Amino acid sequence: MNTITFMTRYKSYKYMLDHLSERHKQILEILKDKEMTTREIAQELYKRHYTNTADVNNARPRITELEDLGFVTTDKTKKCNVTNKEVAVYRETTETEKMIVQNMQHIPQI
């Protein structure tokens, strides 16, 4: 890959990272080297005293935004111990996956 292209992509990524909300950063901190469901993330936010309840609505909207921005991804499911339904398991995207997402954003949608 061209060095200039890599540098400009990295600068874009750093800019986005620097402008995330506090909740976004807390979720990324929680997901560091872990895979978790939305409910598990919400419970961890509460456990760390980042929120005053373990309600999934404290995490769900920010996880969706992080996924849209390419910071988190999901590629498997597991059964939720509360609802007994299959739910997505989230993790941080790898550097390679982030570059793919950034490349896809530059391709015109037809």
Backbone as CSV, one residue per row, in Angstrom:
resi,resn,N_x,N_y,N_z,CA_x,CA_y,CA_z,C_x,C_y,C_z
1,MET,0.846,-1.180,0.000,0.000,0.000,0.000,0.886,1.235,0.000
2,ASN,0.447,2.221,-0.705,1.149,3.493,-0.789,1.266,4.108,0.613
3,THR,2.445,4.604,0.975,2.688,5.186,2.298,1.808,6.398,2.544
4,ILE,1.627,7.237,1.546,0.789,8.426,1.698,-0.652,8.019,1.970
5,THR,-1.147,7.043,1.239,-2.512,6.563,1.446,-2.677,6.041,2.864
6,PHE,-1.718,5.250,3.316,-1.771,4.710,4.668,-1.787,5.846,5.691
7,MET,-0.945,6.837,5.503,-0.861,7.951,6.443,-2.164,8.747,6.488
8,THR,-2.755,9.003,5.340,-4.003,9.783,5.335,-5.137,8.990,5.977
9,ARG,-5.179,7.697,5.745,-6.206,6.862,6.381,-6.015,6.838,7.887
10,TYR,-4.769,6.729,8.306,-4.487,6.703,9.741,-4.887,8.029,10.385
11,LYS,-4.617,9.143,9.714,-5.011,10.448,10.243,-6.529,10.546,10.368
12,SER,-7.250,10.034,9.398,-8.718,10.035,9.460,-9.203,9.206,10.641
13,TYR,-8.599,8.046,10.813,-8.960,7.170,11.927,-8.682,7.863,13.257
14,LYS,-7.492,8.470,13.406,-7.140,9.162,14.642,-8.101,10.319,14.914
15,TYR,-8.488,11.032,13.857,-9.427,12.148,14.023,-10.746,11.631,14.581
16,MET,-11.263,10.548,13.991,-12.525,9.984,14.475,-12.374,9.525,15.921
17,LEU,-11.274,8.856,16.232,-11.039,8.355,17.581,-10.988,9.494,18.593
18,ASP,-10.341,10.585,18.229,-10.226,11.738,19.116,-11.562,12.440,19.339
19,HIS,-12.514,12.247,18.449,-13.792,12.954,18.535,-14.958,12.056,18.947
20,LEU,-14.656,10.888,19.482,-15.708,10.020,20.003,-16.190,10.557,21.345
21,SER,-17.438,10.231,21.688,-17.968,10.655,22.986,-17.335,9.831,24.106
22,GLU,-17.537,10.285,25.318,-17.012,9.562,26.483,-17.587,8.142,26.542
23,ARG,-18.868,7.993,26.239,-19.506,6.663,26.265,-18.887,5.745,25.207
24,HIS,-18.620,6.285,24.014,-17.956,5.491,22.977,-16.619,4.963,23.495
25,LYS,-15.847,5.847,24.108,-14.523,5.474,24.604,-14.623,4.446,25.729
26,GLN,-15.639,4.578,26.587,-15.838,3.609,27.655,-16.139,2.227,27.094
27,ILE,-16.969,2.180,26.071,-17.311,0.898,25.445,-16.084,0.278,24.797
28,LEU,-15.300,1.085,24.098,-14.075,0.562,23.480,-13.102,0.046,24.545
29,GLU,-13.042,0.738,25.668,-12.194,0.297,26.783,-12.663,-1.065,27.301
30,ILE,-13.964,-1.227,27.439,-14.538,-2.486,27.924,-14.280,-3.626,26.938
31,LEU,-14.366,-3.330,25.649,-14.195,-4.368,24.633,-12.732,-4.696,24.343
32,LYS,-11.804,-3.995,24.953,-10.385,-4.243,24.697,-10.075,-5.722,24.933
33,ASP,-9.707,-6.420,23.859,-9.339,-7.837,23.911,-10.451,-8.747,24.444
34,LYS,-11.718,-8.329,24.257,-12.853,-9.132,24.718,-13.921,-9.181,23.635
35,GLU,-14.802,-10.161,23.766,-16.003,-10.261,22.943,-17.189,-10.284,23.896
36,MET,-18.155,-9.381,23.666,-19.280,-9.260,24.593,-20.561,-8.910,23.852
37,THR,-21.690,-9.270,24.457,-22.993,-8.879,23.931,-23.318,-7.472,24.425
38,THR,-24.348,-6.891,23.862,-24.785,-5.561,24.300,-25.136,-5.577,25.779
39,ARG,-25.851,-6.605,26.216,-26.243,-6.703,27.620,-25.014,-6.805,28.528
40,GLU,-24.042,-7.585,28.128,-22.814,-7.719,28.918,-22.057,-6.396,28.989
41,ILE,-22.040,-5.661,27.884,-21.386,-4.350,27.867,-22.117,-3.397,28.805
42,ALA,-23.454,-3.387,28.742,-24.253,-2.517,29.609,-24.020,-2.860,31.078
43,GLN,-23.921,-4.146,31.394,-23.663,-4.556,32.776,-22.269,-4.114,33.229
44,GLU,-21.310,-4.185,32.329,-19.946,-3.762,32.663,-19.882,-2.237,32.845
45,LEU,-20.626,-1.487,32.022,-20.699,-0.031,32.205,-21.212,0.295,33.605
46,TYR,-22.237,-0.424,34.029,-22.817,-0.216,35.359,-21.823,-0.635,36.449
47,LYS,-21.190,-1.782,36.271,-20.227,-2.298,37.248,-19.073,-1.316,37.470
48,ARG,-18.662,-0.646,36.392,-17.564,0.324,36.495,-18.046,1.720,36.905
49,HIS,-19.329,1.837,37.214,-19.949,3.091,37.644,-19.946,4.160,36.552
50,TYR,-19.963,3.727,35.293,-20.079,4.671,34.179,-21.541,5.055,33.953
51,THR,-22.456,4.185,34.379,-23.893,4.456,34.274,-24.541,4.142,35.614
52,ASN,-25.782,4.619,35.794,-26.471,4.364,37.054,-27.414,3.166,37.000
53,THR,-27.515,2.526,35.832,-28.285,1.284,35.695,-27.572,0.382,34.691
54,ALA,-27.977,-0.888,34.680,-27.407,-1.841,33.723,-28.305,-1.983,32.496
55,ASP,-29.153,-0.997,32.257,-30.075,-1.007,31.122,-29.300,-1.054,29.799
56,VAL,-29.719,-1.941,28.895,-29.023,-2.074,27.611,-29.097,-0.802,26.778
57,ASN,-30.077,0.051,27.041,-30.185,1.302,26.287,-29.064,2.284,26.612
58,ASN,-28.300,2.016,27.661,-27.106,2.821,27.944,-25.987,2.498,26.972
59,ALA,-26.045,1.321,26.350,-24.966,0.882,25.468,-25.391,0.732,24.007
60,ARG,-26.590,0.222,23.778,-27.006,-0.153,22.425,-26.826,0.940,21.365
61,PRO,-27.286,2.165,21.585,-27.125,3.192,20.534,-25.657,3.498,20.217
62,ARG,-24.820,3.539,21.258,-23.400,3.840,21.029,-22.690,2.682,20.331
63,ILE,-23.085,1.458,20.624,-22.499,0.300,19.938,-22.847,0.348,18.448
64,THR,-24.091,0.685,18.148,-24.509,0.817,16.747,-23.674,1.879,16.045
65,GLU,-23.461,3.015,16.708,-22.643,4.079,16.118,-21.197,3.613,15.917
66,LEU,-20.643,2.931,16.914,-19.277,2.419,16.789,-19.162,1.406,15.664
67,GLU,-20.202,0.612,15.488,-20.203,-0.356,14.381,-20.264,0.371,13.040
68,ASP,-21.116,1.399,12.944,-21.223,2.180,11.704,-19.902,2.883,11.371
69,LEU,-19.166,3.292,12.389,-17.879,3.968,12.189,-16.739,2.980,11.950
70,GLY,-16.999,1.707,12.164,-15.983,0.692,11.915,-15.080,0.385,13.101
71,PHE,-15.447,0.827,14.294,-14.622,0.562,15.474,-14.924,-0.793,16.099
72,VAL,-16.167,-1.256,15.978,-16.524,-2.585,16.483,-17.213,-3.369,15.384
73,THR,-17.186,-4.680,15.533,-17.824,-5.548,14.556,-18.396,-6.765,15.265
74,THR,-19.205,-7.500,14.567,-19.760,-8.727,15.096,-19.688,-9.788,14.008
75,ASP,-19.272,-10.975,14.382,-19.224,-12.053,13.401,-19.682,-13.378,13.991
76,LYS,-20.307,-13.303,15.184,-20.886,-14.509,15.760,-22.006,-14.132,16.719
77,THR,-22.735,-15.126,17.155,-23.831,-14.924,18.095,-23.693,-15.901,19.255
78,LYS,-24.465,-15.639,20.293,-24.576,-16.587,21.393,-25.932,-16.383,22.052
79,LYS,-26.333,-17.330,22.862,-27.625,-17.252,23.523,-27.519,-16.340,24.739
80,CYS,-28.428,-15.365,24.809,-28.474,-14.431,25.933,-28.994,-15.171,27.159
81,ASN,-28.324,-15.004,28.301,-28.754,-15.693,29.515,-29.991,-15.063,30.154
82,VAL,-30.402,-13.879,29.681,-31.600,-13.218,30.204,-32.806,-13.501,29.311
83,THR,-32.665,-13.269,28.008,-33.799,-13.421,27.089,-33.884,-14.806,26.467
84,ASN,-32.805,-15.571,26.561,-32.723,-16.909,25.972,-32.830,-16.875,24.446
85,LYS,-32.466,-15.748,23.847,-32.476,-15.593,22.387,-31.052,-15.432,21.882
86,GLU,-30.860,-15.702,20.588,-29.552,-15.507,19.965,-29.298,-14.008,19.805
87,VAL,-28.142,-13.554,20.264,-27.785,-12.141,20.171,-26.380,-11.996,19.601
88,ALA,-26.086,-10.824,19.062,-24.780,-10.556,18.473,-23.718,-10.418,19.559
89,VAL,-22.523,-10.878,19.227,-21.360,-10.729,20.101,-20.424,-9.726,19.423
90,TYR,-20.104,-8.646,20.123,-19.290,-7.562,19.560,-17.839,-7.674,20.010
91,ARG,-16.959,-7.167,19.170,-15.533,-7.084,19.474,-14.974,-5.885,18.725
92,GLU,-13.788,-5.451,19.144,-13.116,-4.381,18.401,-12.720,-4.905,17.030
93,THR,-12.782,-4.047,16.041,-12.322,-4.457,14.715,-10.798,-4.486,14.695
94,THR,-10.259,-5.341,13.878,-8.809,-5.399,13.725,-8.367,-4.247,12.833
95,GLU,-7.085,-3.986,12.825,-6.554,-2.912,11.971,-6.860,-3.204,10.500
96,THR,-6.746,-4.451,10.093,-7.048,-4.824,8.706,-8.508,-4.564,8.388
97,GLU,-9.399,-4.943,9.302,-10.830,-4.708,9.086,-11.145,-3.223,9.006
98,LYS,-10.474,-2.406,9.817,-10.685,-0.954,9.778,-10.291,-0.393,8.415
99,MET,-9.189,-0.878,7.878,-8.747,-0.397,6.567,-9.745,-0.802,5.484
100,ILE,-10.304,-1.996,5.578,-11.300,-2.445,4.611,-12.530,-1.552,4.672
101,VAL,-12.988,-1.248,5.890,-14.156,-0.370,6.057,-13.887,0.994,5.442
102,GLN,-12.707,1.542,5.706,-12.366,2.856,5.146,-12.319,2.802,3.628
103,ASN,-11.794,1.727,3.067,-11.755,1.585,1.611,-13.162,1.508,1.039
104,MET,-14.038,0.783,1.700,-15.408,0.625,1.215,-16.157,1.952,1.220
105,GLN,-15.810,2.840,2.160,-16.483,4.138,2.233,-16.141,5.013,1.040
106,HIS,-15.062,4.717,0.364,-14.645,5.517,-0.789,-15.213,4.990,-2.105
107,ILE,-15.847,3.825,-2.071,-16.426,3.248,-3.278,-17.836,3.772,-3.443
108,PRO,-18.150,4.373,-4.586,-19.496,4.904,-4.799,-20.533,3.774,-4.770
109,GLN,-21.647,4.049,-4.097,-22.749,3.088,-4.031,-23.623,3.244,-5.273
110,ILE,-23.898,2.142,-5.912,-24.709,2.186,-7.138,-26.108,1.735,-6.846
